[in-house]
Amino acid sequence: MSEQYEPNIVAFLCNWCSYAGADLAGTSRTQYPVNLNIIRVMCSGRVNPLFIINALQQGADGVLVSGCHPGDCHYMEGNFYARRRFGLMKELLEYIGVDSRRFNMSWVSASEGGKWKDVVEEVVGKAKEAGPFEQFRRNKINW
Amino acid sequence: MVDLEKLKNVAKETVSREDVKYLVGWRQGTYGFRVSPHFMTKPEDADKLIFSPLCVNNLATYLTLAEKLPVPRGEEPDTRKVALMVKGCDSRAVVQQLIEKGIERDSVYVIGCPCQGVLDLEKVEEKFPGVQSPVDVQWGDDKFIINLPDGTQEVPREELLAQKCLNCRYPNPVISDVMLWEEVEAWGNGEYADVKELEAMDSQERWTFWQEKFASCIRCYACRNACPMCYCEDCVLDRLNPQWVFRSNNISENTVFHLARAFHLAGRCIECGECERVCPMGLPLMSLNRKLAKEVREKYAFEPGLDPESKPFQSSYRPDDQEDFIL
């Protein structure tokens, strides 16, 4: 580990709000941590809970799922389903002993470049506190 | 209470009906305290039927397990019903399958057997080891009457009751076409003491606890196969493209396997305890399921397997669902 530990975070952003919000933060030249690997999905409701488990397994130290505010979903109700699903997912991960700081969810709309910066700073800060997540890594297979 | 004569008469009647394909019940197994599922196609088979504290199996899984052969050209598909004996917990599995449209209401004839709690086979085999010949067990008042080959023994109910039954709130079938005898009074308070105990540990301790458990998993998939709610034709655990769970048996994949299975049962698990019962390694799998059931019940005020008209938990939402975890 280098002197300054930099966590590796996978972020699933919905195409219509959070991705545009992150885009706005970028075009407004907002400075924020670069630890995020952003994956654009069409809706936060499209994010399968297995994506999160898989990300953690393949080297992520934290995961962020971000979508539109409730009621703003481009597909009317996708983020409502996501909210139910990930509320439970967070509880389950916590229950088997995964640090609760590793999995986060946020609502960021397309106009909230500033909020996006705050969210990223918070998520990265939490992941830094939690430290690297090695216990869960998928074993490298040598064929 | 348990009226075996009536059970046999109802079974004979049911199987003789033209719209019933076969009846699934319980019969005495070939040794000890074991009980087998009994598939009845003829009225004569009714004599073997039993209902006793040994009937732990959840037969609802046979509704979806039955092989669906292709219908030969020019023939009509067999639309006859399957008759099924259910305890309280099994009936919730039937209802949950109805909610998910895994089965149709017309395809099943439910024979309700109100139940006073079944035995924990591990506890009873530990208490009476080496019993070879089939044993008959009856319910008494707050005790089990066990007719061993060398005399009858009475054991207090709490001592041998299965874990899932200690807190049972639905001993009576929630759905039935015919109820065999009068309903019993529910005794459970629906508390999650075991879950709370684990929750009280700190995160690192819990991680160690579960890693130890998952490390001993041999991935036999018995939990999945015995589960009445696991009936997807294309199971995510078997899928090769994309392959979410590798087949290698190591701690990482085992953890994913159990997380995926627990999550797929979130808001669906009816707490029949079959996964834990069939687990050859004795993993506390119900603890995962009960944790999610607890969250679903306490935070979302939802309980699976009660109302066939309701919507499945994860494909419905309320605008005021909790979101205190969202940044």
Interface residues (C-beta under 8 A of the other chain):
Chain A: P49 L50 I53 N54 Q57 P70 G71 E77 F80 Y81 R83 R84 R85 F86 G87 L88 M89 K90 E91 L92 L93 E94 Y95 I96 G97 V98 D99 S100 N104 M105 S106 W107 V119 E122 V123 Q135 F136 R137 R138 N139 I141
Chain B: L198 E199 S203 Q204 E205 R206 W207 T208 F209 W210 Q211 V236 W244 F246 S248 N250 S252 E253 T255 V256 H258 L259 A260 A262 F263 A266 G267 L288 K291 L292 E295 V296 K299 Y300 F313 Q314 S315 Y317 P319 D321 Q322 E323 F325 I326 L327
